[in-house]
Structure formats: structure tokens, C-alpha cells
Amino acid sequence: MQNTSSTSLKRLALKGSVWIMFGVGTGQALRFVGNMILTRLLSPQAFGIMGIVNALLMGLGMFSDVGLRPSIIQNKRGEEPTFLRTAWTIQVIRGIVLTLLAAALAWPIAWQYNEPSLVLIIMVASLTSLIAGFHSTWLLVYSRRMTLAPLTILELTSYLFNLIAMILCAWYFHSVWALVLGAFVGSIVKLIASHTILSGVQMRFQWEPSAVTELIRFGQWIFINTAMGFLVARLDVFIFGSFAGMGMLGLYILAKNLSDLVMQVLKSLTSNILFPVYSRLAKQNIKILRHKMFKARIILLAVFLPPLWTLILWGDNLVALLYDDRYIEAGWMLQILAAGATATTIRITIGPIFLAMGDSFRRMLNTAIRLCLQIVSMSVGAYFWGMPGFFIGLALTDLLSYPALIYLTRSYGVWLPLLDTLAFGTSIFVIGVAFWLS
């Protein structure tokens, strides 16, 4: 029975991985092509302004995350209509609150960055949170079952509509509003599909106290974790924009997006494949879990570290080749961000073990430590070495937080020191070569 179960899990993981690689890979290719087109139609300042808007909306979303997705994936009631409708009701309320909060923050943020256009842009863009709140929670059941083909097709379709709308609007208006309007199109496509083609349970408002208790209890530490996770992911945007200006922020957003071409694929794999797989293996003994983690991690590290090494060595040449002279300074930013992403890759392949073990508290502690180290390293770097120091401090965050991650996961018995040493060692060697060549 165990062998059959193991084979079935392996089959699901492999099939899901193929769809993730196809979906995210294709999506990133579309983003790359779209980014090249949009940079020729819009100025760096437009990307800087939209970077602030996206950071705000993402921040509000993460600050209000109550862990509906992992709750539905892990909970034994995750496919019950009552449970899903209660989760949907919470999600709708959250979407309304997010929209109102974003509208309230629009003027203070515009004042902070001395950019009056941000007021109306933020108010309009915040409506995408309202639309997203109405997306059917049945979509999360596909993730629970690791049936990722429908989700992949939906994501690609919605983003394709998003991209077409942005390019057409940018060609016609040559304004940052093109980036705002495109987001609406993608979200509406996803809303319609989630309640029609991909619908499994008809959504309606429902409030079951026991379901609410289960959702909130599991999500309480996730809420704090994702709130701090936002700061880890987007605090750099707010800080950098405040002293560098919208133009330089636009260059940074470009470099960050290029670095994320690799990282988003890995993040999607760990979220949609490693987390469900680790969750099932966690119910077996530690030896099986450790062995399976080794096999999964060595494959992921072998696949995703080499592209980052390429960006470390030739990121500046890539930017010079693909973009005009307005974006040339994004090259050295990309090299530094890619160097930091090597440590992020190692961390990400370990991270899902926290929720797989049902330990959202330690996951929160790990994020808190990363946040503190990020603030300190960015501040020290910027104080002593200016803008390059800021980026170097940011890149060092995951390397500095690695010992804390290992300490917090020690009781699970899943640390693989030889594998991690090899990954860190080769990455440091590549970074050294890049420094020598520069």
C-alpha cells in the first residue's frame, strides 16, 4: 500500500511539475517579451510609479492574508462546499477592506513620493483587489488535488489578455495608465472563468462558525508571517523609491523583474508541488521525508542555480543587448540581485517544510529574522557605500538568515549540509569570477 501511495504521489508531483514548468516558463517568456515592448513605449518613471502601486497592493494583500490557500490544501474539510463557501465569504470581505484601505492611503503615499498622479492611480488600481476577492475558492481545490493543468491554462490566458491590453493601451496613450488597465483585464478573465468553466461548487455567501474557527486558527501565524513577508519582498521598493526617485526605481523594478524570471518558476514549484508533497510525506517517517527532500532539492538546485550564475556573469551585457540606453544602469543591479537569489534558491527549497509540518509559528519566526537582517544589511550597506551598498546588503539577506533557517528546522531532521555547502560554494565561486572580470 505504501509503495502504491508513493508511486501515486510521485506521478502527481511529476505531472504537476511539468505543468508548472510549462505554465510559469511560458508566462515568464510572455512577461519578458511584453517587458521589452513596454519599455520602448513607456519611460522608466512609469515603471517606478507602477512599482509603488503594486508594492502597496501586494502589501495590503499580504498584511491581510489569513492563510485560506494553505488551510484549504491541508484541512481535511478542504473540499466541503460549506467550508469553501465560508472561505469565499471571508475572501470577499477581505477584498472590500483592501480596496477601502488602498483608497485611504492613496493621498499620503502620493505626498510621500511627491507624485500627485499616484492618488488617482492607486484608487483605480485598488479595485483589482475587490475583483480578486470574488474569485471562486474552488480554484484552491485544484491546488489541493495537485491538478494543475486547469490552473496553468487559466493563468496563462488571463495574463495573455492582460499583456495585450497593456501593450495596446501603452501604444495608444503612452501612459502609466496602460499598466493599470491591463491588470483589470486579467483579473476579470480569471473571475469569469473561476465561476463558469472551472467551477466545482457554486459560490454564495455562507458563514459556518466552526469553519471560520478552523480557518482563522490555522491562519493566525500565517497572517503575521505574510505581513512580514511583504516587508521582506517589497520594503526595498518603498525605501529605494524614497531616496532614488521614480526613474531609478523604474530601473530597479526592471532588474528585479529580470531576476524574478528564474525565481518565479521556482517559487511556483515549491508552492504548488513541494508544499503538497512535503505535507503528505510528513505523515511518514523522517528517513523517507529526508530522502525525498534530497532528491527533490538536488534536482531543483541543479536546474535553477545555473541560470542565476549566467545572470551574475553577464547580466549587464544582457541588459545592454535588450534595452535602450535609458535602462543601461539596470545591468549592474541585475548582477547583484542574481547573486543574492542564489541563497534565496537554497532557502526556498527548504522553506515549505514548516507548513508541511503544520508549524506556521516557526515559519513566522524565520520570516521575522529575515526581515530584521534585511533592514540592518540594507541600512548598513547604504550608509557606508551608497546605492551599490544598498543592493549588496539586500542581496546578503538570505545568506545571513540561512543559519536561523537551519536552527528552526533542526527538529525535523531534514537538513542536508553537504548539498547546501556544494550549492553555496559553487555560487560563491561564480560571484568571485564575476567580480574578477568586472
C-alpha positions in Angstrom: 0.0 0.0 0.0 2.8 2.4 0.9 4.6 1.7 -2.4 1.4 2.3 -4.3 0.8 5.6 -2.4 4.4 6.6 -3.0 4.1 5.9 -6.7 0.9 7.8 -7.0 2.4 10.8 -5.2 5.4 10.7 -7.4 3.2 10.6 -10.5 1.2 13.6 -9.3 4.3 15.5 -8.5 5.9 14.8 -11.8 2.8 15.7 -13.8 2.3 18.8 -11.7 5.9 19.8 -12.2 5.6 19.6 -15.9 2.6 21.8 -15.9 4.3 24.3 -13.5 7.4 24.4 -15.7 5.3 24.9 -18.8 2.9 27.4 -17.3 5.4 29.6 -15.4 8.1 29.2 -18.1 5.6 30.3 -20.8 4.3 33.1 -18.5 7.8 34.4 -17.8 8.6 34.3 -21.5 5.4 36.4 -22.2 6.4 38.8 -19.4 9.9 39.1 -20.9 8.7 39.8 -24.4 6.0 42.2 -23.0 8.5 43.9 -20.9 10.8 44.6 -23.9 7.9 46.0 -25.8 6.6 48.2 -22.9 10.0 49.6 -22.1 10.1 51.0 -25.6 6.6 52.6 -25.2 6.9 53.8 -21.7 9.5 55.7 -19.6 11.4 54.3 -16.6 9.3 56.7 -14.5 6.1 54.9 -15.4 7.5 51.6 -14.2 8.7 53.3 -11.0 5.2 54.7 -10.3 3.6 51.3 -11.0 6.2 49.7 -8.8 4.9 51.7 -5.9 1.3 50.9 -6.7 2.0 47.2 -7.0 4.0 47.2 -3.8 1.2 48.9 -1.9 -1.5 46.5 -3.2 0.7 43.5 -2.5 1.5 44.8 0.9 -2.1 45.2 1.9 -2.9 41.8 0.5 -0.2 40.2 2.5 -0.9 42.1 5.6 -4.5 40.8 5.5 -3.6 37.2 4.5 -5.4 34.7 6.7 -4.0 31.6 5.0 -7.0 30.5 3.1 -4.9 28.7 0.5 -2.8 26.5 2.8 -5.8 26.0 5.0 -7.9 24.5 2.2 -4.9 22.4 0.9 -4.1 21.0 4.4 -7.6 20.8 6.1 -9.5 17.5 5.8 -12.6 19.6 5.1 -10.9 21.3 2.2 -13.3 20.1 -0.4 -16.6 20.5 1.5 -19.0 23.1 -0.1 -19.7 24.7 3.3 -16.1 25.1 4.1 -15.2 26.5 0.7 -18.2 29.0 0.7 -17.2 30.2 4.2 -13.7 30.7 3.0 -15.1 32.6 -0.1 -17.2 34.9 2.1 -14.0 35.7 4.2 -12.2 36.4 0.9 -14.9 38.7 -0.4 -14.9 40.7 2.9 -11.1 40.9 2.7 -11.2 42.2 -0.9 -13.6 45.0 0.1 -11.5 46.0 3.1 -8.3 46.1 0.9 -9.9 48.3 -1.6 -11.0 50.8 1.0 -7.6 50.8 2.7 -5.8 51.4 -0.5 -8.0 54.3 -1.3 -7.4 55.8 2.1 -3.7 55.5 1.7 -3.6 57.0 -1.8 -3.0 60.6 -0.8 -0.4 60.1 2.0 1.7 57.9 -0.4 1.4 60.5 -3.2 2.6 63.1 -0.8 5.4 61.0 0.5 6.8 60.5 -3.0 5.8 63.9 -4.3 3.9 62.3 -7.1 0.3 63.7 -7.4 -0.7 61.2 -10.1 -0.4 58.4 -7.5 -3.7 59.4 -5.8 -6.0 58.5 -8.7 -3.8 55.7 -9.9 -3.9 53.9 -6.6 -7.6 54.4 -6.1 -8.4 52.9 -9.5 -5.8 50.1 -9.2 -7.2 49.1 -5.8 -10.4 47.9 -7.5 -8.4 44.9 -8.7 -8.3 43.7 -5.1 -12.1 43.9 -5.0 -12.4 41.8 -8.1 -9.9 39.2 -6.8 -11.9 38.9 -3.7 -14.8 37.4 -5.7 -12.6 34.7 -7.4 -14.0 31.3 -6.6 -12.2 29.4 -3.8 -12.8 26.2 -5.8 -9.6 27.2 -7.7 -7.7 26.3 -4.5 -9.2 22.7 -4.7 -7.2 22.2 -7.9 -4.0 23.0 -6.0 -5.1 20.7 -3.1 -5.5 17.8 -5.7 -2.3 18.9 -7.5 -4.4 19.1 -10.6 -2.5 22.0 -12.1 -3.4 21.9 -15.8 -6.6 23.9 -15.5 -4.9 26.5 -13.2 -1.9 26.8 -15.6 -4.1 27.4 -18.6 -6.2 29.9 -16.7 -3.1 31.9 -15.5 -1.7 31.9 -19.0 -4.9 33.0 -20.6 -5.6 35.8 -18.1 -2.0 37.1 -18.4 -2.2 37.0 -22.2 -5.3 39.2 -22.1 -3.6 41.4 -19.5 -0.5 41.8 -21.7 -2.4 42.5 -24.9 -4.4 45.2 -23.1 -1.3 46.8 -21.6 0.6 46.9 -25.0 -2.4 48.4 -26.8 -3.0 51.0 -24.2 0.7 51.8 -24.0 0.9 52.2 -27.7 -2.2 54.5 -27.8 -1.8 56.5 -24.6 2.0 56.2 -23.8 1.0 56.5 -20.1 1.4 54.5 -16.9 -2.4 54.0 -17.1 -1.7 51.2 -19.6 -0.2 49.1 -16.8 -3.2 49.8 -14.6 -5.9 49.0 -17.1 -4.1 45.7 -18.1 -4.4 44.4 -14.6 -8.1 44.8 -14.7 -8.5 42.7 -17.9 -6.5 39.8 -16.4 -8.4 39.8 -13.1 -11.8 39.9 -14.8 -10.9 37.0 -17.1 -9.9 34.9 -14.0 -13.1 35.9 -12.2 -15.4 34.8 -15.0 -13.5 31.5 -15.6 -13.5 30.6 -11.8 -17.3 30.8 -11.7 -18.0 29.1 -15.0 -15.5 26.8 -16.8 -13.6 25.9 -13.7 -16.4 26.0 -11.2 -16.9 22.9 -9.0 -19.1 24.3 -6.2 -21.4 27.3 -6.7 -20.3 30.1 -4.5 -22.6 32.0 -2.3 -22.3 33.9 1.0 -22.2 31.4 3.9 -20.8 31.7 7.4 -20.2 28.5 9.4 -18.7 29.3 12.8 -16.8 26.0 13.0 -15.3 26.6 9.6 -14.3 30.1 10.4 -12.6 28.9 13.6 -10.6 26.3 11.7 -9.6 28.8 9.0 -8.6 31.6 11.5 -6.8 29.2 13.9 -4.6 27.8 11.2 -4.1 31.2 9.6 -3.2 33.3 12.6 0.5 32.8 12.4 0.3 32.8 8.6 -1.2 36.3 8.9 1.7 37.6 10.8 4.2 35.7 8.6 2.8 37.1 5.3 2.6 40.6 6.8 6.3 40.4 7.5 6.8 38.6 4.2 5.6 41.6 2.4 8.2 43.8 4.1 10.9 41.3 3.1 9.6 41.3 -0.5 8.7 45.0 -1.0 10.3 47.1 1.7 13.2 47.6 -0.7 10.9 49.2 -3.3 9.5 51.8 -0.8 12.9 52.6 0.6 14.7 52.8 -2.7 12.0 54.9 -4.3 12.0 57.4 -1.4 15.7 58.4 -1.9 16.4 57.4 -5.5 13.3 58.8 -7.3 10.8 57.2 -9.7 13.3 57.0 -12.6 15.9 55.0 -10.7 13.2 52.9 -9.1 11.9 52.0 -12.6 15.4 50.7 -13.4 15.4 48.7 -10.2 12.0 47.3 -11.0 13.3 46.2 -14.4 16.3 44.4 -12.8 14.1 42.8 -10.2 11.7 41.5 -12.8 14.5 40.0 -14.9 15.9 38.3 -11.8 12.5 37.0 -11.0 12.2 35.4 -14.4 14.0 32.5 -12.8 12.8 32.8 -9.2 9.1 32.9 -10.0 9.3 29.5 -11.7 11.0 28.0 -8.6 8.6 29.8 -6.2 5.6 28.4 -8.1 7.1 24.8 -8.0 7.7 25.0 -4.3 4.2 26.4 -3.5 2.3 24.1 -5.8 4.4 20.9 -5.7 6.9 20.8 -2.8 4.4 22.0 -0.2 1.7 19.4 -1.0 4.4 16.7 -1.4 6.1 17.6 1.8 2.7 17.7 3.5 2.0 14.1 2.5 5.5 12.8 3.3 5.5 14.5 6.7 2.9 11.8 7.8 5.6 9.1 7.1 8.9 8.6 8.9 11.7 11.1 8.9 14.0 8.9 6.8 11.6 8.8 3.9 10.9 12.5 4.1 14.7 13.4 4.2 15.4 11.1 1.3 12.6 12.5 -0.9 13.6 16.1 0.1 17.2 15.3 -1.0 16.0 14.1 -4.4 13.6 17.0 -5.0 16.1 19.7 -3.8 19.1 18.4 -5.8 17.0 18.5 -9.0 15.7 22.0 -8.3 19.1 23.4 -7.4 20.7 21.8 -10.5 18.0 23.4 -12.7 17.7 26.9 -11.2 21.2 27.8 -10.0 22.9 27.8 -13.4 20.5 30.5 -14.9 21.3 32.7 -11.9 25.0 32.1 -12.4 24.6 33.3 -16.0 22.9 36.5 -14.9 25.7 37.1 -12.3 28.4 36.8 -15.0 26.7 38.6 -17.9 23.6 40.4 -16.6 25.0 43.8 -17.6 25.6 42.6 -21.1 22.1 41.2 -21.3 20.5 44.5 -20.3 22.7 46.4 -22.8 21.7 44.0 -25.6 17.9 44.0 -24.9 17.2 47.6 -23.8 18.0 51.1 -24.9 20.4 53.5 -23.1 17.7 54.7 -20.7 17.8 51.3 -18.9 21.6 50.6 -19.0 22.1 51.0 -15.3 19.8 48.2 -14.6 22.6 45.8 -15.6 24.8 46.0 -12.5 21.6 45.9 -10.4 20.6 42.7 -12.0 24.0 41.1 -11.4 23.8 41.9 -7.6 20.2 40.7 -7.3 21.0 37.5 -9.1 23.9 36.9 -6.7 21.5 37.2 -3.7 19.0 35.0 -5.5 21.4 32.0 -5.3 21.0 32.0 -1.5 17.2 32.5 -1.9 17.1 29.4 -4.1 18.6 27.3 -1.4 16.2 28.7 1.2 13.1 28.3 -0.9 13.6 24.6 -1.4 13.7 24.1 2.4 11.0 26.6 3.4 7.8 24.5 2.6 8.7 22.1 5.4 7.3 24.5 8.0 3.7 24.4 6.8 4.0 20.8 5.8 4.7 20.0 9.4 1.8 22.3 10.4 4.3 24.7 12.1 3.2 28.1 11.0 4.7 29.7 14.2 8.3 28.7 13.3 7.7 29.8 9.7 6.7 33.2 11.1 9.8 33.4 13.3 12.0 32.6 10.3 10.4 35.4 8.3 10.8 37.8 11.3 14.5 37.1 11.4 14.9 37.6 7.7 13.1 40.9 7.9 15.4 42.2 10.7 18.5 41.1 8.9 17.3 42.7 5.7 16.7 46.1 7.3 20.1 46.0 9.0 22.0 44.9 6.0 20.3 47.4 3.6 20.8 50.2 6.1 24.5 49.5 6.8 25.2 49.0 3.1 23.5 52.2 2.1 25.2 54.2 4.9 28.8 53.1 4.0 28.6 52.5 0.3 25.6 54.4 -1.0 23.4 52.9 -3.7 25.6 49.9 -4.5 25.8 49.1 -0.8 22.1 49.1 -0.6 21.9 46.4 -3.2 24.7 44.4 -1.7 23.0 44.5 1.7 19.7 43.4 0.2 21.5 40.5 -1.7 23.1 39.3 1.5 19.8 38.9 3.4 19.1 35.2 2.6 22.8 34.2 3.1 22.8 35.8 6.6 19.5 34.3 7.5 20.4 30.7 6.5 21.8 29.7 9.9 18.5 30.7 11.5 16.5 28.6 9.0 18.6 25.6 9.8 18.2 26.1 13.5 14.4 26.4 13.3 14.2 23.2 11.1 16.6 21.2 13.2 13.9 19.2 15.0 12.5 17.9 11.7 15.8 16.2 10.8 15.8 17.3 7.2 18.9 19.4 7.0 21.2 18.4 4.1 24.6 20.1 4.9 26.6 18.6 2.1 24.1 19.6 -0.6 23.8 23.1 0.8 27.6 23.5 1.1 28.0 22.5 -2.5 25.3 24.9 -3.7 26.7 27.8 -1.7 30.3 27.0 -2.6 29.8 26.9 -6.4 27.7 30.1 -6.2 30.4 32.0 -4.2 32.9 30.8 -6.8 30.8 32.2 -9.7 30.3 35.5 -7.8 34.1 35.7 -7.3 34.7 35.2 -11.0 32.2 37.9 -11.9 33.9 40.3 -9.5 37.3 39.5 -11.0 36.0 40.0 -14.6 34.3 43.4 -13.8 
